[in-house]
Amino acid sequence: MIILGVDYGRRKIGLALSEGSLAQPLGVVKVTSSLDAVGKMRQAVAKHLAGTIVLGISEGKMAEEQKEFARLLSQTLPVEVRTWDETLTTMDAKSLSLAAHLPRAKRRKLEDAFAASVMLQSYLDHETASSS
């Protein structure tokens, strides 16, 4: 099953993809509204034939927006939408990209995609451990 990992933000959404047990950064899409974001998620699901979306949920006020976005996706897209804790994934993604010696411009451009990948990998690792 193909899973699309989503790091939701008001202006940028990081995407990651998994076709098995490993997540990989896919890219970052810029959005202007929640309707625009839903449309771009619809395009990503169709393009990559994703059967599930795993949407990262952080803490505080942003968490409520992310949960609402998950509900909106569930109501409008023909895929299963799951949520997963994304606390500290951006920090982990920054550390990993620094360790990989990526140029600063590339790190900043793909930061949200790396965070989506870290979050999705955490989800995949948990699912693998749960089914063992």
Disulfide bonds with the S-S distance in Angstrom:
none
